[in-house]
């Protein structure tokens, strides 16, 4: 009887340890898939609807505030042109995020191979919106000339350039992982010197999916 009890305790401890370690294993598998450019594996680990909402909830209020300044421009008032910041920003953000944060978008990010010109257009638009939210470019330029090759080049340069305020790379700036709740796990790191945090949520007992990201809008 004691042997059976001991065995049950050992099995219980193994299960608890596996449940606790499961997000670390999920992150390891994602890293392997990223290195191998396995877009399907990464897409399967993303809850796209929640991730899209996470990005929208961060971009929209920042961009509406910036667009509101344009709406109050004396020139627009003089020309009797009405600009609704909420409608404009929501339309642009929804279009960019819904058409970019997709399995096709993951494939494009990993391989550079786009399934359509529409995807390329919306990737550029999303990049522009992020650049505006980070104060890299003026929202006026994005609204008036978002299809301009010159503007697209500027957006690309701004987003690909390293953060001048980033600390020197040390062990403290390497990716870190931690539980943010029983069913919440975060991976924090840097992308070109800008802080970025991925949030994973438990699915069932040992499976995890990416549901959110914290953008470096205040970096």
N, C-alpha and C positions, 0 to 999 in steps of 0.2 A: 504493500500500500504506500509506504514511504517512497519507494522508487517511482511509482506512478505519479505521486504528488510532486516529487522533484522534477520529473520529466515535464509535467504540465507547467510548472513554474518556469523552467528553462524555455519551453516553447513560448510562453507568454512574454518572457523577456525578449526573445528573438523577434516576436511580432511587434512589440513596442519599439524596439530599436529600429526595425525596418520602417515602421510608420514615421518615426522621428527623422530618419535619414532619407526618406523618400524624396523631399524637394532637392536635396543636394545631388541625388542621383539624377533627377530630372534636369537640373542645370548642367550636369556633366554630359548628359545625352544631347542636350541642345548645343553645347559647345562642340561636341563631335560632329553633329549634323551641320553646324555652321562651317567648320573647317573643311568638311567634305562637300559643301554646297548642296546639301540635301534639302531643297526647298519644301518638298512634300512633308518631310519629317517635322520641320519647323512649323509649317502651317497647321499640321495636326495638333500641335501643342499651343495653338493660339485660339482664344475665344474672340473672334474678330468683332462681333457686335459690341462687346464690352470694351475692347481695346479702342475701337473707333470712338466710343462715347468718352473714354478717358481723355483722348487727344482733343476732342471737340470742347470738352468742359474747360480745358486749360487755354486753348487758343481763342475761343469765342469772346469771352469778356475782355481780354486784353485788346483784341482787334476792334471790338465795338467802341471801346474808349478812344482808340486812336482815330477811327473813322468818324467819330462824333466831332472831332476838331475840324475835319474837312467839311462836314455838313454845315458848320457854323461859319465857313469861310465867307468874307465880305463879297468876294468875286461871285460865288455861287448865288448869294442873296441878291446881288445886283442884277444878275442874269435871270433871276427868278427860277433857279434850278433847285428842286427839292431832292435831297438825298437822304434816304432812310438807312441809317447805319446798321440797325438790327437786321433788316431784310437783306442788305448787301452782304454783310459779313456772314450771316447764316447760310446764304446761298453759296458763297465762295467756299466756306469751311466744309459744308456738307458735301459739295461736289468733289472737293479735293480729297477729303478723308475717305468718303464712301467708295471712291474709285481707285484709291491708292493703297489703303490698309486692307488688302485682300490677298488671297493666295497668289494671284498674278503679280501683285506688288512685291511679295516676298521673293518670288522667282526673279523679278527684275532687279531687286536689291542685291541678290546674291550673284547673279550671272550677267547682268547688264542686258539681258534679252527680254524685250518687251513684246507682249502678245498683240498690242495694238498701239496706234498713234495716240488714241484717247488716253491710254495709261501714261504715256510719256508726258502728255500735256498736263495731266492732273498731278503727276509727280513734280513737275516744275511749279505748278500752282501751289502745291502743299509746301514745297521748299520756300517759295516766296512768302507765304503766310507765316511760316516759322521764322524766316529772316526778319520780317516786319515785327513780329512779336518779340524778337530778341533785339530790336532796335538796330538791325544791321542795314536795313534800307527803309525808305519812307513809304508809308502805305499809299500815298498819293501816286508815287511812281508805279506801284503794283496795279492800282486800279486803272490808271490811264494807259499803261503800256505793258501789261503783263505778258503779251505775246511777242514783245520786242526781243530780238536776239541779243541786243546789248544788255537789256535788263536781265535776261536769263543768265548771261555770262557773269554779270555782277552778283546775282544770287548764288550761283555755283561757287564763285570765288569766296564769297563771304561765309558760306556754310562749310566749305572745305578748309578754310584757313584755321589754324590752331587758335585757341583762346589765349590772348596775350596775358591774361590775368591768372592763368592756370599755375598752380604750384609745381615745383620741380618734381618729376616722377620719383616716388619712393615707394616703399612697401605699404605706406599708409594710403597711397593713391591707387593701389591695385584694387580690382573688384573685390567687394565684400558681400557676404551673404548673411541673412539673419531672418528669424521668424518675426513677423509683425502681428501675429495672432495665431490661434490654433489652426486656422485654415488659410493663413496669409503668410507669404514668404517673399522677401525682396532681395534683388541683386543690384547692388550699386557699384557704378564704375565711372569711367570717363570716356568720352568720345571726342578726340582732338582737343582734349583739355577741358571739355564741358561736362559737368556732372549729369549723369543719366541713371535713372532707377527703373528697373522692370519689376512689376508686381505679379506674382503668381498666386493662384487660388487653388485650394485642394478640390479635386474632383473625385468623389468617392473616398476611399481610404488612403491609397498610396499614389494616386495619379494627380498631376498638377497641370494647370494651363496658364498661359500668360493672359492677364486680363487688363493690365494697365501699364502706363509708363509715365514717369515724371519728367517733363521736358525742361531743358535748361533755360527757361525764359528770363530768369533773374541773374544769370551768370555774367 
